[in-house]
Amino acid sequence: MAFTFPQSGTKAAAHITPHTLECLKQPHRLPTRKEAAANAKRFCETSESGATGLFTMALLADDSLALCFFGKRGGFKEVWNFGKAA
């Protein structure tokens, strides 16, 4: 399966980690966007680090895999869309 990746040196490429690559191998284990937003909100509320948001992988409604940023109040921004899951 071929996914599209951001160009090196871009803001999106800075957030591609080995965990991201592992998520692409197992898309059936990814949370939906709604579940990921709830997880991020819960993380920000319980984190003692003062985190204001969380970058995470999510499965979108159109079956595409995306790296997303979720803010502490539930805001959502798609950082990079890798394409459809198989």
MIPAMAR-915679 format. One record per atom (N, C-alpha, C, O): residue in three letters; atom name; x, y negated, z negated. Coordinates in Angstrom, 3 decimals. Atoms other than C-alpha are relative to their C-alpha. Layout:
+------+------+----------+----------+----------+
! resn ! name !       xx !       yy !       zz !
+------+------+----------+----------+----------+
!  Ala !   CA !        X !        Y !        Z !
...
+------+------+----------+----------+----------+
//
This chain:
+------+------+----------+----------+----------+
! resn ! name !       xx !       yy !       zz !
+------+------+----------+----------+----------+
!  Met !    N !    0.831 !    1.163 !    0.000 !
!  Met !   CA !    0.000 !    0.000 !    0.000 !
!  Met !    C !    0.885 !   -1.239 !    0.000 !
!  Met !    O !    1.830 !   -1.328 !   -0.784 !
!  Ala !    N !   -0.801 !    1.213 !   -0.121 !
!  Ala !   CA !    1.391 !   -3.389 !    0.978 !
!  Ala !    C !   -0.739 !   -1.182 !   -0.625 !
!  Ala !    O !   -1.899 !   -1.446 !   -0.308 !
!  Phe !    N !    0.549 !    1.196 !    0.632 !
!  Phe !   CA !    0.780 !   -6.452 !   -1.149 !
!  Phe !    C !    0.806 !   -1.206 !    0.464 !
!  Phe !    O !    1.973 !   -1.080 !    0.836 !
!  Thr !    N !   -0.705 !    1.239 !   -0.317 !
!  Thr !   CA !    1.664 !  -10.058 !   -0.392 !
!  Thr !    C !    0.572 !   -0.576 !   -1.294 !
!  Thr !    O !   -0.080 !   -0.551 !   -2.337 !
!  Phe !    N !   -0.664 !    0.579 !    1.161 !
!  Phe !   CA !    4.107 !  -11.723 !   -2.766 !
!  Phe !    C !    0.349 !   -1.450 !    0.291 !
!  Phe !    O !    0.545 !   -1.824 !    1.447 !
!  Pro !    N !   -0.379 !    1.404 !   -0.196 !
!  Pro !   CA !    4.916 !  -15.404 !   -3.334 !
!  Pro !    C !    1.470 !   -0.126 !    0.363 !
!  Pro !    O !    2.281 !    0.742 !    0.038 !
!  Gln !    N !   -1.396 !    0.250 !   -0.354 !
!  Gln !   CA !    8.116 !  -16.875 !   -1.938 !
!  Gln !    C !    0.810 !   -0.259 !   -1.261 !
!  Gln !    O !    0.318 !   -0.840 !   -2.229 !
!  Ser !    N !   -0.849 !    0.201 !    1.162 !
!  Ser !   CA !   11.009 !  -16.897 !   -4.331 !
!  Ser !    C !    0.230 !   -1.496 !   -0.204 !
!  Ser !    O !    0.318 !   -2.266 !    0.753 !
!  Gly !    N !   -0.203 !    1.402 !    0.339 !
!  Gly !   CA !   11.536 !  -20.176 !   -6.118 !
!  Gly !    C !   -1.292 !   -0.763 !   -0.242 !
!  Gly !    O !   -1.254 !   -1.914 !   -0.678 !
!  Thr !    N !    1.276 !    0.675 !    0.240 !
!  Thr !   CA !    7.829 !  -20.995 !   -6.326 !
!  Thr !    C !   -0.461 !    0.254 !   -1.429 !
!  Thr !    O !    0.046 !    1.147 !   -2.108 !
!  Lys !    N !    0.539 !   -0.132 !    1.345 !
!  Lys !   CA !    5.876 !  -21.392 !   -9.542 !
!  Lys !    C !   -0.630 !    1.383 !   -0.201 !
!  Lys !    O !   -0.485 !    1.989 !   -1.262 !
!  Ala !    N !    0.637 !   -1.318 !    0.094 !
!  Ala !   CA !    3.914 !  -18.201 !   -8.817 !
!  Ala !    C !    1.048 !    1.104 !   -0.111 !
!  Ala !    O !    0.859 !    2.058 !   -0.866 !
!  Ala !    N !   -1.041 !   -1.032 !    0.024 !
!  Ala !   CA !    7.092 !  -16.181 !   -8.220 !
!  Ala !    C !    0.666 !    0.084 !   -1.371 !
!  Ala !    O !    1.142 !    1.150 !   -1.762 !
!  Ala !    N !   -0.613 !    0.012 !    1.326 !
!  Ala !   CA !    8.409 !  -17.202 !  -11.637 !
!  Ala !    C !   -0.751 !    0.888 !   -0.986 !
!  Ala !    O !   -0.183 !    1.313 !   -1.993 !
!  His !    N !    0.822 !   -0.797 !    0.908 !
!  His !   CA !    5.572 !  -15.236 !  -13.253 !
!  His !    C !   -0.162 !    1.449 !    0.437 !
!  His !    O !   -0.926 !    2.197 !   -0.174 !
!  Ile !    N !    0.008 !   -1.402 !   -0.433 !
!  Ile !   CA !    6.105 !  -11.982 !  -11.341 !
!  Ile !    C !    1.032 !    0.742 !   -0.850 !
!  Ile !    O !    2.225 !    0.444 !   -0.795 !
!  Thr !    N !   -0.854 !   -0.753 !    0.911 !
!  Thr !   CA !    7.523 !   -9.529 !  -13.878 !
!  Thr !    C !   -0.104 !    1.490 !    0.314 !
!  Thr !    O !   -0.939 !    1.893 !    1.123 !
!  Pro !    N !    0.161 !   -1.450 !   -0.177 !
!  Pro !   CA !    8.088 !   -5.775 !  -14.011 !
!  Pro !    C !   -1.393 !    0.487 !   -0.417 !
!  Pro !    O !   -1.918 !    1.439 !    0.160 !
!  His !    N !    1.364 !   -0.370 !    0.406 !
!  His !   CA !    4.743 !   -5.567 !  -15.827 !
!  His !    C !   -0.987 !   -0.258 !    1.141 !
!  His !    O !   -1.904 !    0.535 !    1.354 !
!  Thr !    N !    0.864 !    0.320 !   -1.142 !
!  Thr !   CA !    3.070 !   -7.220 !  -12.828 !
!  Thr !    C !    0.093 !    1.103 !    1.045 !
!  Thr !    O !   -0.923 !    1.544 !    1.582 !
!  Leu !    N !   -0.197 !   -1.063 !   -0.987 !
!  Leu !   CA !    4.562 !   -4.616 !  -10.512 !
!  Leu !    C !   -0.634 !    1.309 !   -0.464 !
!  Leu !    O !   -1.184 !    2.055 !    0.346 !
!  Glu !    N !    0.634 !   -1.205 !    0.546 !
!  Glu !   CA !    3.368 !   -1.824 !  -12.812 !
!  Glu !    C !   -1.522 !   -0.086 !    0.131 !
!  Glu !    O !   -2.181 !    0.917 !    0.406 !
!  Cys !    N !    1.450 !    0.200 !   -0.154 !
!  Cys !   CA !   -0.151 !   -3.286 !  -12.721 !
!  Cys !    C !   -0.441 !    0.247 !    1.439 !
!  Cys !    O !   -1.531 !    0.766 !    1.676 !
!  Leu !    N !    0.337 !   -0.217 !   -1.402 !
!  Leu !   CA !   -0.093 !   -3.190 !   -8.929 !
!  Leu !    C !   -0.017 !    1.484 !    0.356 !
!  Leu !    O !   -0.730 !    1.901 !    1.268 !
!  Lys !    N !   -0.017 !   -1.441 !   -0.232 !
!  Lys !   CA !    0.695 !    0.528 !   -9.063 !
!  Lys !    C !   -1.243 !    0.691 !   -0.555 !
!  Lys !    O !   -1.646 !    1.746 !   -0.065 !
!  Gln !    N !    1.149 !   -0.605 !    0.670 !
!  Gln !   CA !   -2.306 !    1.218 !  -11.321 !
!  Gln !    C !   -1.158 !   -0.992 !   -0.093 !
!  Gln !    O !   -1.520 !   -1.399 !   -1.197 !
!  Pro !    N !    1.042 !    1.024 !    0.038 !
!  Pro !   CA !   -5.093 !   -1.197 !  -10.329 !
!  Pro !    C !   -1.271 !    0.422 !   -0.736 !
!  Pro !    O !   -2.025 !   -0.430 !   -1.206 !
!  His !    N !    1.197 !   -0.480 !    0.699 !
!  His !   CA !   -7.800 !    0.998 !  -11.865 !
!  His !    C !    0.046 !   -0.299 !   -1.499 !
!  His !    O !   -0.985 !   -0.237 !   -2.168 !
!  Arg !    N !   -0.140 !    0.300 !    1.420 !
!  Arg !   CA !   -6.454 !    0.081 !  -15.314 !
!  Arg !    C !   -0.128 !   -1.491 !   -0.312 !
!  Arg !    O !   -0.124 !   -1.878 !   -1.481 !
!  Leu !    N !    0.064 !    1.450 !    0.219 !
!  Leu !   CA !   -6.757 !   -3.696 !  -14.821 !
!  Leu !    C !   -1.367 !   -0.425 !   -0.518 !
!  Leu !    O !   -2.385 !    0.162 !   -0.148 !
!  Pro !    N !    1.288 !    0.540 !    0.445 !
!  Pro !   CA !   -9.438 !   -5.680 !  -16.642 !
!  Pro !    C !   -0.619 !   -0.862 !    1.096 !
!  Pro !    O !    0.079 !   -1.377 !    1.969 !
!  Thr !    N !    0.665 !    0.927 !   -0.910 !
!  Thr !   CA !  -12.031 !   -7.615 !  -14.697 !
!  Thr !    C !    0.364 !   -1.425 !   -0.427 !
!  Thr !    O !    0.935 !   -1.632 !   -1.498 !
!  Arg !    N !   -0.314 !    1.392 !    0.341 !
!  Arg !   CA !  -11.685 !  -11.403 !  -14.627 !
!  Arg !    C !   -0.679 !   -0.400 !   -1.305 !
!  Arg !    O !   -0.080 !   -1.086 !   -2.134 !
!  Lys !    N !    0.744 !    0.349 !    1.209 !
!  Lys !   CA !  -14.350 !  -11.728 !  -17.326 !
!  Lys !    C !    0.645 !    0.628 !   -1.243 !
!  Lys !    O !    0.767 !   -0.026 !   -2.279 !
!  Glu !    N !   -0.659 !   -0.674 !    1.122 !
!  Glu !   CA !  -12.638 !   -9.168 !  -19.583 !
!  Glu !    C !    1.354 !   -0.643 !   -0.299 !
!  Glu !    O !    1.720 !   -0.811 !   -1.462 !
!  Ala !    N !   -1.304 !    0.638 !    0.189 !
!  Ala !   CA !   -9.240 !  -10.807 !  -19.029 !
!  Ala !    C !   -0.150 !   -1.370 !   -0.665 !
!  Ala !    O !    0.677 !   -1.751 !   -1.494 !
!  Ala !    N !    0.246 !    1.311 !    0.614 !
!  Ala !   CA !  -10.677 !  -14.221 !  -19.951 !
!  Ala !    C !   -0.304 !    0.161 !   -1.490 !
!  Ala !    O !    0.189 !   -0.608 !   -2.314 !
!  Ala !    N !    0.332 !   -0.247 !    1.405 !
!  Ala !   CA !  -12.122 !  -12.816 !  -23.186 !
!  Ala !    C !    1.253 !    0.419 !   -0.776 !
!  Ala !    O !    1.457 !   -0.020 !   -1.908 !
!  Asn !    N !   -1.246 !   -0.427 !    0.649 !
!  Asn !   CA !   -8.785 !  -11.124 !  -24.006 !
!  Asn !    C !    0.929 !   -1.182 !   -0.230 !
!  Asn !    O !    1.538 !   -1.289 !   -1.294 !
!  Ala !    N !   -0.872 !    1.172 !    0.122 !
!  Ala !   CA !   -6.868 !  -14.363 !  -23.378 !
!  Ala !    C !   -0.499 !   -0.949 !   -1.085 !
!  Ala !    O !    0.289 !   -1.483 !   -1.865 !
!  Lys !    N !    0.571 !    0.883 !    1.018 !
!  Lys !   CA !   -9.242 !  -16.399 !  -25.523 !
!  Lys !    C !    0.250 !    0.569 !   -1.400 !
!  Lys !    O !    0.620 !   -0.157 !   -2.322 !
!  Arg !    N !   -0.234 !   -0.662 !    1.281 !
!  Arg !   CA !   -8.967 !  -13.865 !  -28.340 !
!  Arg !    C !    1.484 !   -0.074 !   -0.386 !
!  Arg !    O !    1.810 !   -0.284 !   -1.554 !
!  Phe !    N !   -1.434 !    0.096 !    0.259 !
!  Phe !   CA !   -5.146 !  -13.863 !  -27.998 !
!  Phe !    C !    0.369 !   -1.394 !   -0.505 !
!  Phe !    O !    1.112 !   -1.529 !   -1.476 !
!  Cys !    N !   -0.339 !    1.378 !    0.386 !
!  Cys !   CA !   -4.952 !  -17.660 !  -28.236 !
!  Cys !    C !   -0.540 !   -0.344 !   -1.383 !
!  Cys !    O !    0.083 !   -1.102 !   -2.127 !
!  Glu !    N !    0.587 !    0.273 !    1.313 !
!  Glu !   CA !   -7.243 !  -17.719 !  -31.277 !
!  Glu !    C !    0.770 !    0.680 !   -1.121 !
!  Glu !    O !    0.886 !    0.136 !   -2.219 !
!  Thr !    N !   -0.680 !   -0.761 !    1.051 !
!  Thr !   CA !   -5.267 !  -15.088 !  -33.175 !
!  Thr !    C !    1.509 !   -0.173 !    0.002 !
!  Thr !    O !    2.174 !    0.226 !   -0.954 !
!  Ser !    N !   -1.449 !    0.146 !   -0.107 !
!  Ser !   CA !   -1.761 !  -15.988 !  -32.024 !
!  Ser !    C !    0.492 !   -1.107 !   -0.923 !
!  Ser !    O !   -0.070 !   -2.201 !   -0.961 !
!  Glu !    N !   -0.605 !    1.003 !    0.877 !
!  Glu !   CA !    0.387 !  -17.797 !  -34.560 !
!  Glu !    C !    1.032 !   -0.837 !    0.750 !
!  Glu !    O !    1.606 !   -1.772 !    0.193 !
!  Ser !    N !   -1.012 !    0.721 !   -0.770 !
!  Ser !   CA !    2.663 !  -19.014 !  -31.777 !
!  Ser !    C !   -0.517 !   -1.335 !    0.530 !
!  Ser !    O !    0.265 !   -2.145 !    1.027 !
!  Gly !    N !    0.567 !    1.234 !   -0.528 !
!  Gly !   CA !    0.282 !  -21.820 !  -30.819 !
!  Gly !    C !   -0.166 !    0.039 !    1.505 !
!  Gly !    O !   -0.162 !   -1.006 !    2.155 !
!  Ala !    N !    0.152 !   -0.159 !   -1.448 !
!  Ala !   CA !   -0.181 !  -20.438 !  -27.306 !
!  Ala !    C !   -1.246 !   -0.739 !    0.489 !
!  Ala !    O !   -2.298 !   -0.700 !   -0.150 !
!  Thr !    N !    1.135 !    0.732 !   -0.572 !
!  Thr !   CA !   -2.426 !  -22.574 !  -25.113 !
!  Thr !    C !   -0.574 !    0.708 !    1.213 !
!  Thr !    O !   -1.516 !    0.214 !    1.831 !
!  Gly !    N !    0.500 !   -0.751 !   -1.138 !
!  Gly !   CA !   -2.947 !  -19.968 !  -22.418 !
!  Gly !    C !    0.797 !    1.271 !    0.190 !
!  Gly !    O !    1.769 !    1.537 !   -0.516 !
!  Leu !    N !   -0.619 !   -1.298 !   -0.230 !
!  Leu !   CA !   -1.977 !  -16.612 !  -21.011 !
!  Leu !    C !   -0.026 !    0.338 !    1.484 !
!  Leu !    O !   -1.058 !    0.200 !    2.140 !
!  Phe !    N !   -0.069 !   -0.507 !   -1.368 !
!  Phe !   CA !   -0.804 !  -15.328 !  -17.637 !
!  Phe !    C !   -0.248 !    1.494 !   -0.057 !
!  Phe !    O !    0.388 !    2.195 !   -0.844 !
!  Thr !    N !    0.301 !   -1.421 !   -0.007 !
!  Thr !   CA !   -2.268 !  -11.911 !  -16.865 !
!  Thr !    C !   -0.539 !    0.430 !    1.355 !
!  Thr !    O !   -1.000 !   -0.393 !    2.146 !
!  Met !    N !    0.550 !   -0.567 !   -1.231 !
!  Met !   CA !   -3.293 !   -9.625 !  -14.027 !
!  Met !    C !   -1.476 !    0.301 !   -0.226 !
!  Met !    O !   -1.882 !    0.666 !   -1.330 !
!  Ala !    N !    1.432 !   -0.280 !    0.105 !
!  Ala !   CA !   -7.002 !   -9.199 !  -13.301 !
!  Ala !    C !   -0.528 !    0.520 !    1.327 !
!  Ala !    O !    0.022 !    0.237 !    2.391 !
!  Leu !    N !    0.715 !   -0.496 !   -1.164 !
!  Leu !   CA !   -9.314 !   -7.422 !  -10.899 !
!  Leu !    C !   -1.160 !   -0.946 !    0.255 !
!  Leu !    O !   -2.030 !   -1.099 !   -0.602 !
!  Leu !    N !    1.041 !    0.963 !   -0.322 !
!  Leu !   CA !  -11.542 !   -9.964 !   -9.162 !
!  Leu !    C !   -1.218 !    0.706 !    0.595 !
!  Leu !    O !   -1.149 !    1.884 !    0.945 !
!  Ala !    N !    1.270 !   -0.570 !   -0.458 !
!  Ala !   CA !  -15.126 !   -9.404 !   -7.999 !
!  Ala !    C !    0.076 !    0.559 !    1.420 !
!  Ala !    O !   -0.666 !    1.483 !    1.755 !
!  Asp !    N !   -0.122 !   -0.487 !   -1.377 !
!  Asp !   CA !  -14.051 !   -8.897 !   -4.372 !
!  Asp !    C !    1.034 !    1.127 !    0.125 !
!  Asp !    O !    1.510 !    1.409 !    1.225 !
!  Asp !    N !   -0.964 !   -1.102 !    0.073 !
!  Asp !   CA !  -11.707 !   -6.026 !   -5.436 !
!  Asp !    C !    1.431 !   -0.405 !    0.337 !
!  Asp !    O !    2.232 !    0.443 !    0.728 !
!  Ser !    N !   -1.382 !    0.413 !   -0.209 !
!  Ser !   CA !   -8.565 !   -8.105 !   -5.033 !
!  Ser !    C !    0.696 !   -0.100 !   -1.357 !
!  Ser !    O !    0.059 !   -0.318 !   -2.388 !
!  Leu !    N !   -0.823 !    0.049 !    1.201 !
!  Leu !   CA !   -5.743 !   -8.091 !   -7.562 !
!  Leu !    C !    0.659 !   -1.371 !   -0.071 !
!  Leu !    O !    1.253 !   -1.828 !    0.906 !
!  Ala !    N !   -0.513 !    1.358 !    0.103 !
!  Ala !   CA !   -4.671 !  -11.468 !   -8.874 !
!  Ala !    C !    0.749 !   -0.224 !   -1.300 !
!  Ala !    O !    0.401 !    0.333 !   -2.342 !
!  Leu !    N !   -0.685 !    0.501 !    1.176 !
!  Leu !   CA !   -2.205 !  -13.015 !  -11.271 !
!  Leu !    C !   -0.725 !   -1.287 !   -0.366 !
!  Leu !    O !   -0.807 !   -2.214 !    0.440 !
!  Cys !    N !    0.842 !    1.122 !    0.407 !
!  Cys !   CA !   -4.295 !  -15.477 !  -13.259 !
!  Cys !    C !    0.532 !   -0.646 !   -1.271 !
!  Cys !    O !    1.225 !   -0.010 !   -2.065 !
!  Phe !    N !   -0.279 !    0.707 !    1.239 !
!  Phe !   CA !   -3.821 !  -18.104 !  -15.947 !
!  Phe !    C !   -1.328 !   -0.297 !   -0.671 !
!  Phe !    O !   -2.231 !   -0.865 !   -0.055 !
!  Phe !    N !    1.209 !    0.269 !    0.776 !
!  Phe !   CA !   -6.476 !  -18.291 !  -18.643 !
!  Phe !    C !    0.368 !   -0.914 !   -1.150 !
!  Phe !    O !    1.281 !   -0.615 !   -1.921 !
!  Gly !    N !   -0.232 !    0.938 !    1.082 !
!  Gly !   CA !   -6.583 !  -21.255 !  -20.994 !
!  Gly !    C !   -0.698 !    0.430 !   -1.270 !
!  Gly !    O !   -1.517 !    1.349 !   -1.257 !
!  Lys !    N !    0.550 !   -0.407 !    1.294 !
!  Lys !   CA !   -7.511 !  -21.081 !  -24.651 !
!  Lys !    C !   -1.497 !   -0.278 !   -0.132 !
!  Lys !    O !   -2.152 !    0.303 !   -0.998 !
!  Arg !    N !    1.435 !    0.258 !    0.060 !
!  Arg !   CA !  -10.992 !  -22.488 !  -24.009 !
!  Arg !    C !   -0.756 !    0.699 !    1.126 !
!  Arg !    O !   -1.923 !    0.395 !    1.369 !
!  Gly !    N !    0.680 !   -0.782 !   -1.023 !
!  Gly !   CA !  -11.783 !  -20.089 !  -21.182 !
!  Gly !    C !    0.237 !   -0.473 !    1.422 !
!  Gly !    O !   -0.335 !    0.094 !    2.353 !
!  Gly !    N !   -0.315 !    0.459 !   -1.349 !
!  Gly !   CA !  -10.407 !  -22.038 !  -18.212 !
!  Gly !    C !    0.738 !    1.071 !    0.780 !
!  Gly !    O !    1.454 !    1.888 !    0.200 !
!  Phe !    N !   -0.559 !   -1.052 !   -0.844 !
!  Phe !   CA !   -9.283 !  -19.918 !  -15.268 !
!  Phe !    C !    0.622 !   -0.610 !    1.241 !
!  Phe !    O !    0.034 !   -1.479 !    1.886 !
!  Lys !    N !   -0.636 !    0.424 !   -1.243 !
!  Lys !   CA !   -6.817 !  -20.480 !  -12.455 !
!  Lys !    C !    0.683 !    1.217 !    0.610 !
!  Lys !    O !    1.456 !    1.907 !   -0.055 !
!  Glu !    N !   -0.643 !   -1.089 !   -0.730 !
!  Glu !   CA !   -5.780 !  -17.922 !   -9.861 !
!  Glu !    C !    1.361 !   -0.500 !    0.469 !
!  Glu !    O !    1.434 !   -1.398 !    1.308 !
!  Val !    N !   -1.350 !    0.418 !   -0.330 !
!  Val !   CA !   -1.995 !  -18.271 !   -9.594 !
!  Val !    C !    0.429 !    0.631 !    1.335 !
!  Val !    O !    1.005 !   -0.040 !    2.192 !
!  Trp !    N !   -0.351 !   -0.685 !   -1.235 !
!  Trp !   CA !   -1.506 !  -15.650 !   -6.862 !
!  Trp !    C !   -0.944 !    1.168 !    0.217 !
!  Trp !    O !   -1.246 !    1.914 !   -0.715 !
!  Asn !    N !    0.855 !   -1.111 !   -0.354 !
!  Asn !   CA !   -3.771 !  -13.214 !   -5.056 !
!  Asn !    C !    0.845 !    0.972 !    0.830 !
!  Asn !    O !    1.371 !    0.611 !    1.883 !
!  Phe !    N !   -0.820 !   -1.008 !   -0.676 !
!  Phe !   CA !   -1.986 !  -10.002 !   -4.041 !
!  Phe !    C !   -0.742 !    0.712 !    1.127 !
!  Phe !    O !   -0.116 !    1.394 !    1.939 !
!  Gly !    N !    0.800 !   -0.679 !   -1.028 !
!  Gly !   CA !   -4.815 !   -8.753 !   -1.825 !
!  Gly !    C !   -0.880 !    1.070 !   -0.611 !
!  Gly !    O !   -0.931 !    1.242 !   -1.829 !
!  Lys !    N !    0.973 !   -1.019 !    0.442 !
!  Lys !   CA !   -7.351 !   -5.958 !   -2.017 !
!  Lys !    C !    0.680 !    1.228 !   -0.551 !
!  Lys !    O !    1.743 !    1.645 !   -0.091 !
!  Ala !    N !   -0.431 !   -1.286 !    0.544 !
!  Ala !   CA !   -6.895 !   -2.870 !   -4.124 !
!  Ala !    C !   -0.484 !    1.097 !    0.934 !
!  Ala !    O !   -1.518 !    0.954 !    1.588 !
!  Ala !    N !    0.383 !   -1.098 !   -0.911 !
!  Ala !   CA !   -7.026 !    0.400 !   -2.220 !
!  Ala !    C !   -1.113 !    0.837 !   -0.592 !
!  Ala !    O !   -1.560 !    1.799 !    0.032 !
+------+------+----------+----------+----------+
//
